[in-house]
Amino acid sequence: MSRLSETDVLDALRGVNDPELHKDLVSLGMVEQVVVDGRKVAVKINLTTPACPLKGQIEGEVRAALERIGAEHVEITFGASVRGPQQLPLPGVKNVVAVGSGKGGVGKSTVAVNLAIALSQEGARVGLLDGDIYGPSQARMLGLEGEKLRVNEAKKIVPLERYGIRVLSIANIAPPGQALVWRGPILHGTIRQFLQDVDWGELDYLIVDLPPGTGDVQLSLSQLTQVTGGVIVTTPQDVARIDAERAADMFRKVQVPLLGVIENMAYYACPSCGERSYLFGQGGGRKLAESQNTAFLGEIPLSMPVRESGDAGTPITVAHPDAPEAQAFRQVARQLAGQLSIRNLSTLPMV
Ligand SMILES: Nc1ncnc2c1ncn2[C@@H]1O[C@H](COP(=O)(O)OP(=O)(O)OP(=O)(O)O)[C@@H](O)[C@H]1O
């Protein structure tokens, strides 16, 4: 059998589509390196996110395509560089993702912080902005209460760092327990400062934990930056859906693309036998996603360790990274990263 050339390999990879982006790996610029030695082939694929939900599938299809052209020893390695839109939302920040909910108490902050950590655990550079100005909870969930923010020589606020993510919360400025009353312009100015006067550094994802409902922060955020996309956290009940629909409508009104729906407190898994009980009903999040023509990003169980670890300042993804709940957060984080890649690549010119 004859030797293979780099062109043979690239031609074969032109026949492999990214399963989500529906374009071939070569056109997407994902083939970073090809080394051919006789019939031995080594390729490096540059994924669009380290949290790629379809890495295994891509690997299988690349291997099969190369074996079809006669490769006898195939080595596939992966790198990742998160793509942003052509015009970045903030300098150095590739994606701004707003996490919203129709009403309070559905676990939006819990989901936001665990998603941020899960993305960072997958290898992405992540920031978390506590946009819940009226009821900030991220400092507590990350054990950062009492820590004070500082300003660098360039007069930029330096975010705090915890568990691999950069964090900014009003709780690290305002005295604890003090109720904050904000008028529209002050609030707008604060959000502006939190976005623009902060040394976020290079980030793949900036997750913004919004206040519940639909309101001023959402509006300011969308006016001050090109939010890449919004996700909605809901619980399974039908009544929660009505509120969540309002949140979806709010994203639409402020022209923030909806990336998907996450269902929190989806079920309770019995710690001894694993049997699932659907305490709040079943399928509300999926129905919401369908009715809003958006992706269902996954479900997170109702679980004592999720609450306990959040209260203790070490979110479950840090406290028990191998627990099923942490795995559920990682699964959702991968789906979210996948949706962001789809969104950004559909707006980029092809190679
Ligand atoms: N999956 C879960 N299992 C168990 N407890 C949870 C889960 N998700 C959130 N909680 C708990 O529910 C409470 C409310 O969660 P959280 O503060 O994240 O909600 P929220 O929607 O952000 O609320 P608000 O908008 O009012 O700030 C917290 O005590 C949290 O630990």
PDBQT file of the ligand as one rigid body, heavy atoms in Angstrom, charges set to zero:
ROOT
HETATM    1  N1  LIG A 401     -30.293  21.615  43.321  1.00  0.00    +0.000 N 
HETATM    2  C1  LIG A 401     -30.445  22.040  44.566  1.00  0.00    +0.000 A 
HETATM    3  N2  LIG A 401     -30.607  21.176  45.597  1.00  0.00    +0.000 NA
HETATM    4  C2  LIG A 401     -30.749  21.621  46.878  1.00  0.00    +0.000 A 
HETATM    5  N3  LIG A 401     -30.753  22.903  47.227  1.00  0.00    +0.000 NA
HETATM    6  C3  LIG A 401     -30.604  23.814  46.242  1.00  0.00    +0.000 A 
HETATM    7  C4  LIG A 401     -30.424  23.441  44.872  1.00  0.00    +0.000 A 
HETATM    8  N4  LIG A 401     -30.286  24.585  44.138  1.00  0.00    +0.000 NA
HETATM    9  C5  LIG A 401     -30.353  25.600  45.003  1.00  0.00    +0.000 A 
HETATM   10  N5  LIG A 401     -30.553  25.152  46.267  1.00  0.00    +0.000 N 
HETATM   11  C6  LIG A 401     -30.699  25.926  47.491  1.00  0.00    +0.000 C 
HETATM   12  O1  LIG A 401     -31.834  26.771  47.355  1.00  0.00    +0.000 OA
HETATM   13  C7  LIG A 401     -31.598  28.035  47.948  1.00  0.00    +0.000 C 
HETATM   14  C8  LIG A 401     -31.792  29.131  46.898  1.00  0.00    +0.000 C 
HETATM   15  O2  LIG A 401     -30.778  28.990  45.908  1.00  0.00    +0.000 OA
HETATM   16  P1  LIG A 401     -30.128  30.233  45.154  1.00  0.00    +0.000 P 
HETATM   17  O3  LIG A 401     -29.736  31.310  46.105  1.00  0.00    +0.000 OA
HETATM   18  O4  LIG A 401     -29.107  29.679  44.249  1.00  0.00    +0.000 OA
HETATM   19  O5  LIG A 401     -31.408  30.679  44.327  1.00  0.00    +0.000 OA
HETATM   20  P2  LIG A 401     -31.653  31.965  43.457  1.00  0.00    +0.000 P 
HETATM   21  O6  LIG A 401     -32.632  31.543  42.415  1.00  0.00    +0.000 OA
HETATM   22  O7  LIG A 401     -30.392  32.555  42.993  1.00  0.00    +0.000 OA
HETATM   23  O8  LIG A 401     -32.345  32.895  44.484  1.00  0.00    +0.000 OA
HETATM   24  P3  LIG A 401     -32.408  34.481  44.460  1.00  0.00    +0.000 P 
HETATM   25  O9  LIG A 401     -32.689  34.833  43.045  1.00  0.00    +0.000 OA
HETATM   26  O10 LIG A 401     -33.524  34.767  45.396  1.00  0.00    +0.000 OA
HETATM   27  O11 LIG A 401     -31.055  34.956  44.896  1.00  0.00    +0.000 OA
HETATM   28  C9  LIG A 401     -30.179  27.984  48.500  1.00  0.00    +0.000 C 
HETATM   29  O12 LIG A 401     -30.253  27.634  49.856  1.00  0.00    +0.000 OA
HETATM   30  C10 LIG A 401     -29.520  26.855  47.712  1.00  0.00    +0.000 C 
HETATM   31  O13 LIG A 401     -28.492  26.206  48.440  1.00  0.00    +0.000 OA
ENDROOT
TORSDOF 0
